[in-house]
Amino acid sequence: MASADTLTRPADTESLQELAKRHLWMHFTRMGAYADAEVPIIARAEGPYVWDEHGNRYLDGLSALFCVNAGHGRTEIGDAMARQVAELDFITVWSYAHPRAIELATRIASLAPGDLNRVFFTSGGSEAVESAIKLARAYHQRTGNPRKHKFVSREVAYHGTTLGALAATGIPELRTDFEPLVHGGIKAPNTNSYHWPADRDPLWAADQIEEKIIFEGPETVAAVILEPLQNAGGSIPPQDGYFQRVREICDRHDVLLVSDEVICAWGRLGHYFGCQRYGYQPDIVTTAKALTSAYAPMGAMIATDRVFEPFASGADSFVHGFTFGGHPVAAAAAMANLDVFEREDLCGHVLAKEGEFRAMLDGLRDIPIVGDVRGDGFFHAIELVSDQETKAGFDDEQSEWLLRGYLSGELYRRGLICRADDRGDPVLQLSPPLICDTEQFEEIHDVLRPVLTQAWEQLQRR
């Protein structure tokens, strides 16, 4: 058992490295990888950069995890949190309200499209998705359709780690340790057209959702859960008209459309909400991460007035909640974060600079390992291939070496944090803070070009 002295003054007796390896269980991490290697310890941050414990600087090309959209070190957000602690540190929103939660819910509703006016706060993204699944089921229970409990999501999509959200997640390796999952998760194809036959209908993936609904029985399907731009699989955008077709399908079969915007909201695609980027109206939006630019944990489920209505009168209620949903300090952080967005027009900045960001990435296509470049806003991926002509990928051994044996470490060593991932096809993902500009794009290029070139050369010798 650690002593009080160890807990309060760790550097006096052991290094941070030793303590990290002894006590810190990192998320989604192969802990054995650090048996004979240093744990990357990030000690401070400012703007689009972070520094490790040795003083080395890195460009945060992933916004930590798609969430520090306003950039690091915004002391005005911290000041707002401190003022809130002095005024009201905590009260639950179970049967109580407080000023910051009211103000923030009102502000979110004013920014959301259509009649998305009802804001249910959570502590993070998985909780928001879990809430949406439960709300969809409860809504249909109260509107005379008690058999509607299933939900359609997409292959390779990631929607969270709680059991309901995990059932919506379409990545088998994230699910197998925890099965059986919540019943009702149905998978439809995603919109990654890079590997589609040339003659395939552009709206094929949307129509596949209707086929799944009809096969399962529309009387059993409660919701369709989709990200505006799918994260896992590598920043996969929709085809033109995709979401309009999905909206028609949902309306035809009395199915709720849930837009999972845990990543895509708050400027990532150049709009406050990703559904605004692609011009569709969901029934429910889930969000988190950049709502506070990650200065405090917070998420939200936003529902239309129609979906809220069955819970609005009499003795009925949505029997669901979280202790820390709508936390006053997190709400204060979110309000200050949105002040930054408005004052600096971060959404407008993304729209103005996304073409330059994309052009820099497209300029890497002359490197043989670069297959596809895709995404929108400040959310892009490079798909890596062994043959540009055939679009062939890599076998498991090659992929393991490429992504974990070489790219992840080499990119970090050269000062760039991004994601090398093979949930689906091998990709590098880039999601920089929304404050980034030409200088940071050039830094990204100056790391990616030599690293990808060397990766290709080493693969040829393996």
N, C-alpha and C positions, 0 to 999 in steps of 0.2 A: 504493500500500500504506500502511495506517495505521501511524503510528509508535507506539512503546511509550508515549510521553508522551500521545498522543491517546487510547490505550486506557485508560490509568490515570487521566488527568486531563482528561476531555473538556470540562468546563465552562471550563477555562482558555483554550481556543482557539476553541471553537465551541459554540453553544447545543445543548441536547438536541434541539430541533426540527430543526436542520440535520443533526445526526448521525442522527436517526431517519430522515429522508428519504433520506439518503445510504446508510445501511447496513442498516437493519432491514427485513426482508421479512416483513410481517405476514400472518397466516394468514387465508384466506377474505376477503381485503380488496382492494378496488379501489384499488391504490396510486396511480393517477392522480388520485384524488379529493383527494389532499393536495398536489398541485402548487402550488396557490395557497391552501391552507387549513392550519390547524394540525393536527398529529397530536394526538389526545387522549392526554395522558400522565398516567397515574395514579401519584401519587408516594407516597401512604401510605393506610392504611386502619385502621379500628377499628370493631368491632361490625358493624352493618349498613350502615356508611357508608364511602365512599372520598373522597379529596381529590386534585385534579389539581395540576399543578406551579405553578399560580397561587394555590392555596389555596382554590379553590371546592369545596364539599362536594356529594356526590351520594348519594342512597339507592341502594344496590346491589340493585335489584329483580330481578336475574337471578342473584344469588349468583355473580358473575363469569361463569360459564357452567354454571349448574346444579350448582355443586360446593362452594362455601364454606358448607356447611350450618350449621356451628357458629358462623359469624360470623368476622370478621377480627380479627387482633391477639391471638389466644389465646397468650400467652407461655408457658403451661404446655406447649403442644405443641412450641414451639421449644426449651424447656428439655429436654424428653424427647429431642428430636433431638440436642441438644448432648451430653447424657449418653451417648447411644448412640455418638456419634463418639469419645468418650473411651474407651469400652469396646471397641467393634468397629466400625470405619468401614465396611468392606465385606468380604463374602465371597459368592461366587455360590452359588446353590442347585443348581447343576449338580453332583450327586453329593455335596454337602455340605449340612448343615443348620446353623442357628444359632438361639439361644434366641428372638429376637423373631419370626422366621418361624414357629417351632413354636407359640409362644404365640398369635400372631395367627390362624394357621390354625385352632387349637383354638377360639378365641373366635368366629370367623366361623361355624364349624360348629355351635357351640352356639346361635347366633342364627338360623341358616337353618332353614327348615321341613323336616320329614321326614328322609330319610337323605342330605341334601346335605352330606356329610361330608368330601369330598376337595377341597382348595383348591390351585389351580395359579395362582401369582402371575404378573402381567404388569406392564408399565410404564404401561398406560393402557387406555382402553376399546376402541379399535380392535384392539389386540393381544388383548384378552380375547375379542372376537367372532371374530377370526381363529382363535384357539385353539379356540373352540367348534366352528367349522366343520370344522377339521382333526380334532378329537376325534370328532365325529359320523361322519365318513368312516372314520376308523381303527377306531372301535368296530364299525361294520357289517362292515368287512373281517375283523375278528377273530371275529365271531359268525356267519360263514357267509353274509353278504349283500354280496358285493363290488361289486354293481352299484348299491348305494345310495350315491349321491354328490350328488344334487340337494338344494336347500333352498328352502323356501317362506318368503317374507316378504311385507310388505304395501306397497301403493302409497303413495308419498310418505314412507315411513318412512326414517329415517336410522340406520345401524348402524356408520358409521365410514368411514375413508379408505384403509386398506390394501386391496389388490386383492380379497381374499376378502370382507372386510366391505363394500367398495364394491359388490360383486356382489349383496349382500343389500340394499343401500340402494335405495329406490324413488324416487329423485329424478333424472330423466334428465339435467338440466343439470350434476349433479355427476359424471356418469359418462362423458360423451361424449369428453372430452379423453384418457381413459385406456383406451379400448376397444382391443382385445378384453379383457374382464374374465375372471375365473375362471368356468369353465363351470358351469352348474347353478342359477343364481339364477332363481327363479320368483316372480312377483308376484301376490298376491291382493288383493281390495279391503280397505280399512281400515274402521274402525267409525264414521266421521264421519256420523252419521245426520241431521245438520242439513239436508242436501240430499237425503235419501232420500224417495221417495214415501211418503205417509202410511200406505198399506196394506202396506208391505214387512214381512216377517217380521223380528222383532227379531234373530234369530240367522242372518239371511241371510249376513252376512259370514263367520261361522264355517263355515257350510255350503259357502261358496265355496272355502274351504281344502281341504275334502275333494274337491270337484270338480277342483281343480288336481292333487291327489295322484293321483286316479283317471285323469285325462287323461294325466299324465306316466307313469303306471305305478307303483303302490306299491313295486314291487321296485327302483325307481330313486331313491326319495326318502329321504334320510337324516334330515332335520330340518325342523322349523318354527321360525322365529326371530321372536319377537314382543316388543315392549315392553309392559309392563303398561298404561301410559298412553302413547300414542304422542306423541312430541315434535313432529316435523316435521308440518306441517299444522295445528298449533295445539292442543296438549294434548288429544288425542282419547281419551276414556275408552271402555272396553268396555261393551257392553250387559250387563244382568244375565244370567248364565248363559253368556256368551260363552266364557270360558276353560274352563268345565266341559265344554262341547261340544267345544272344540278338544282338550282332554285325551282325551276319548272317541275322537275321530277319530285322534289320534296312536297311541293304544293299539291301535285296530282295524287300523291299517296298519303297525305296528312302526316308527313314526317317532319320533325324539326331539323333545321339546319344550324349546326353549331360551328362557328368559326373559331378554331383554336389559334389564338393570337398571342400566346405566351411569348413568342419571339417576334412575331410580325407587327405587333402594335408599337406605338410610341416612336414613330419616325424611322424605324428600320427600313421601310420601303418608301419613305418620303411622305407618308401620311400618318395621322394619328392612329389609324387602324388599317390593317392590311386589306380588309374588305373594301375600303374606299379606293385603294389602288386598282382593284380589279372590278369594281362597280357592281357589287352584289349586296343584298340586304339579308343578313342572317337573323335567326330568331334568338340566338344566344351567342355571346362572345366570351371566350375565356382569355384572361390576360394575367401577367405578373411581371417578373424580371425588371424591365425598364420603366415600369410604372413609377418606381422610385429611383431609377438608374442604379438599382441594387444597393443604395445607401441604407436601406432597411428591408427586411423580407416582407413582401406584400403581394397579394394577387387579388383578382376579382372575377366574378362571373356577372355578366351584364345581360339582362333579359329584356325582351320587349314587353310593352304593356299587356299585350294579348297573352303571353306566357305567364305573366304575373297574376293576371285577373282571377284565376281560380283560387288563389291564396289570399285574396284581398279583403274578404268580408267574413262575418260570422266568427265561429270558433275555429275555423280551419287555419293551418299554418304549414309552412315548409319545415318539416321536422328534421332539421339538419343545421350544423354550425360548427365553428371552431373557436376555441378560447381567444385566440389572438387575432381573429378576423377584424379588420377595421381598427387596429391598434392606434391609439392617438399619436404616438411618436412616428410610426410608419406613415400615417396619413399626413402628418406635417411634412415629412420628407417628400412625399409624393406631390404635395402642393408646391413646395419650393422647387422641386424638379420641373414641374410643368411651367412654373414661372420662368425658368431658364429656357425651356423650349420656346415659349412665346417671345421672350425678350431677344433671343438670338436667332429666332426663326430656324430652328434646327431641321424641321421638315423641309423647308424651302432650300436649305443648304444641301440636303441630300439630293433633292430633285435637280439642283443646279450642277452638282458635281458627280452624279452617278455615271454620266456618260464618260467622263475622264477616268473614273475608277475602272469602268468596264473596258475602255480602250486599252488601259495599261495591261489588264489581264489578257485581253484578246491578242495583244502583242507578243504573248508567250507561245502562241500556237506554232511557231516555227521550231519549237523544241519537240522532238519526236514523241516524248512521253505524254505530251499534252493532247488529250483527245477532245474534250468538250469544255467550254466555258459557259456557265449559265447562272442565272439569278437576276435580281432586280435591286434597285436602291443600293444600300450598303450591305448587301447580303448575297455573296457569290461563292461559287465553287468551281474548282478545276477538276474534271475527271481525268484520271491517269489511265493510260492504255499501253499495251505492248505493241500495238500496231494501229497507226492512225487510219489506215485504209479499211481494215476489217473491223475496227473498234474493239478488238479482242482485249480482254483484261489480263489478269495474272493468276497463276495457280496459288494455292494457299501458302506455300512456302515463300514464293516470291512476294506476295502481298504482305506477309508477316515481316519479311526483311525490309521491304520498301517503306512501309508506314511506321513500323515500330523500331526496326533495327537501324534505319537510316534517317528518314525524313524528320520525324518528331524531334530527335536529338539534335540533328544538324541545323534545323531551322531555329531552334531555341538557342543553340550555341552562337548562331550568327545574329541573334537579337530580335527574332520575330516569333511571337506567340500566335499560332493559328491551329486549326484542327486537321490532323491527318487521320482519316476514318475509312473503314470499309464495311459499314452497315449498308449493304447494297454494293455498289461498285466503288473501287478505291478513289477517294477524292481528297483534295485539300480545300478546306472551307475558310473563308475570310469574312469577318463581320466587325469591322473596326468601329470605334466610337464615332458618333455622328459629327464630331468637331473636326475630324480628319480632313486634310486638304492635299494639295499637290505635293507638298514636302513628304507627307506620310505615304502617299501613293508611290512616290519614287523610292522611298526606303523599302517598301514591300517588294517592288520590282527588283531592286538591287540585291535582295536576298533570294527571291524565288528563282531568278534566272540562273545563277550559278548552281544553286542547290538542285534544281530540276535537271539541269544539264549533266551534272555529275551523277545524279541518280540514274539517268539513262545510260551513261557510259559504264557505270559499275554493273548495271543489269546485263549489259552485253557481255561482260566478262565472267558472269556467274554461271 
